[in-house]
Amino acid sequence: MSVGAKCLISKSVDARLLLAGTFLLLLCCIPGMCQDQPRSSGITLKYDLQTETKIKGDVEEVKVFTLGTRKDFVELVVKSGDNRLEVYVCPKPFQDEMAITLSKGDSLTITGAKVKHDEAEVILARELVRGQDTFLLRDSKGNPIWDWRTGK
């Protein structure tokens, strides 16, 4: 075999290896790029101890809505005096696991932080008190005691 033929075979093998390597790289990367990317809107709601407040009111409505990557976040609309307040509670799986039942008409004392979300002021609940029952949702620093990934 001549030197020219060996060089041509070597270049052909190099080109095939490069092509195979590129194909494998794309094969590995495409599934990751096709997955839904988490939105940061739910993560940007930070509990601020400086804005912590305590309110008393009656539940007018219990809703489940999408917050960031969670599609099952519990929100209360609470009437406190002349004000209607939106209170973000916790993921529904956590509420169910902790056997927290919330209904229209419940009288609550809510400790939480006021934050801005989509141009509205909402309260991130840290603690709910209904009669003799106290439901702890966040630790003393305002960190959720549930796992954002599982909602429990």
Protein Blocks (a to p, Z undefined) as FASTA:
>chain_A
ZZklmmmmmmmmmmmmmmmmmmmmmmmmmmmmmpccddfklmmmccdfklgccdddddfb
dcdddehjbfcbccddddehjbccdddfbdfklmmmnopacdehiacddddddddeehia
cdddfbdcehjbccdfbdfkopafbdfkloZZ
